[in-house]
Amino acid sequence: MSNHTVTMEEIVSLCKRRGFIFQSYDLYGGLQGLYDYGPLGTELKKNLKDAWWKDIVYLRNDIEGIDGSNLTHRQALKYSGHEDTFTDPMVDCRDCKFRMRADHIEGKCTQCGSTNLTEARDFNLMLKTHYGPVESDDSIAYLRPETAQSIFANFKNVLDSTARKIPFGIAQIGKAYRNEITPRNFIFRVREFEQMEMEFFVKPGEDDQWHEYWVKERKNWWISQGISPDNLTLEAQTSNDLSHYSKATTDILYKFPHGDEELEGIANRTDYDLGSHTKNQAELNIQANVKENTHSTSKLMVQTQGEKPYVPYVIEPSAGLDRGVLAILCDAYCKEQLEDGKERIVLKIKPSLAPIKVAVIPLAKNNPDIVSIAKDVTKDLQALGLGRIKYEDTGNIGKAYRRHDEIGTPLCITVDFETLENEPQSVTVRHRDTLEQHRVNIADLLMYIVNTMKS
């Protein structure tokens, strides 16, 4: 890595220039707090999701996955506490009318500097909508403020259909929505975002040790994705900062350009959620005069032979996918001085996360034999499902190399005149990070690339 300290302006510029991330509906002036992922950003985001799902679900024997709906039943968010407590303190500037979070300012308006502010008041962050043809109180639903509640609502469904035993987890990746008062810092705090969230159900009394386990696991996972350990810190939340459902929460903070902020939180939610939803079922039974054995209050409880029924405790590692993308970009961004005195920008992204895995470049675009071989190599590599393989024939070879350095492509394969002369045919493979070039036979390319992607 270089000694260069990346700024948010550099990341935003790179993202727009190279097609990672765009302001949503920029054509119409943009929507504040909303962003669209371009071709490269979509690939990076997908690769990070796939890495999380692989390590959380596929490589473990104690976690299942679900995909819940984005619309959430109003009663679920009532009994989870979100309708009453999912708020941020808001103030208005009486002079410029700017609206901001009270806990993010120091007595004056961040827009105009005025101290003429209103008293702080609670602002509910949930986005309300209606379903069905008639708008009424009975048709109110919410865009989910977190992915967790659909996991809790499906706890018994998953338990019964998979025959899982405690401890086990349920994982989900999906969109969440929060009507942030002041979205800021690019994709760090936005109104529509994606979460990688897992609820791990444990016996009461074993929750503290599982909480400690998952804090270590999740920090190590981010390091395994290429994040420098020097840019990660653990911070236990104080009692004043804890969410209404949490017994203890430890945040994994990343050193973003705007400061150390939460990348992922690991919360001990105790039995708050399952207990609240179980209580809700009991109240509904009473209201409807339903017999206990028809709609049981033990619906979200578990029981093993010889034990009394109990509501499991929950350990929740919850990561912001968009924040993860931002952290990966910031950590990988480097400026390097080359021997010829020129400067290059390079994204030293872990190869498995790179948006484009390999660029295939014909050295002479006007030579039909070179072009034909380059296209054949591209097609053969694409068929292997390694990820996105790019046929690159724009600009000269030097500009192509610089472009792919900047977007994080680990390998560039150049088909040149020596390819036509050699038997067996070979190509030049250039490495992004070291700038080393190796001659590799086309027949050996697959194994060469696979070994590089593992590094």
NORTATA-V965921 format. One record per run of one state. SS is the DSSP state (H for helix, E for strand, - for the rest). FROM is the first residue (numbers start at 1). LEN is the number of residues. If there is no record, write none. Layout:
SS,FROM,LEN + SS,FROM,LEN
//
This chain:
-,1,7 + H,8,11 + -,19,2 + E,21,3 + -,24,2 + H,26,3 + -,29,6 + E,35,3 + -,38,1 + H,39,20 + -,59,4 + E,63,3 + -,66,5 + E,71,3 + H,74,6 + -,80,2 + H,82,4 + -,86,1 + E,87,7 + -,94,5 + E,99,3 + H,102,3 + -,105,12 + E,117,1 + -,118,3 + E,121,4 + -,125,2 + E,127,4 + -,131,6 + H,137,3 + E,140,4 + -,144,4 + H,148,6 + -,154,1 + H,155,8 + -,163,5 + E,168,10 + -,178,6 + E,184,1 + -,185,4 + E,189,1 + -,190,2 + E,192,11 + -,203,4 + H,207,18 + -,225,4 + H,229,3 + E,232,5 + -,237,11 + E,248,9 + -,257,2 + E,259,12 + -,271,1 + H,272,17 + -,289,13 + E,302,1 + -,303,7 + E,310,1 + -,311,2 + E,313,8 + H,321,12 + E,333,5 + -,338,5 + E,343,5 + -,348,3 + H,351,3 + -,354,4 + E,358,5 + -,363,5 + H,368,16 + -,384,5 + E,389,4 + -,393,4 + H,397,11 + -,408,3 + E,411,5 + -,416,1 + H,417,5 + -,422,4 + E,426,6 + -,432,5 + E,437,5 + H,442,13 + -,455,1
//
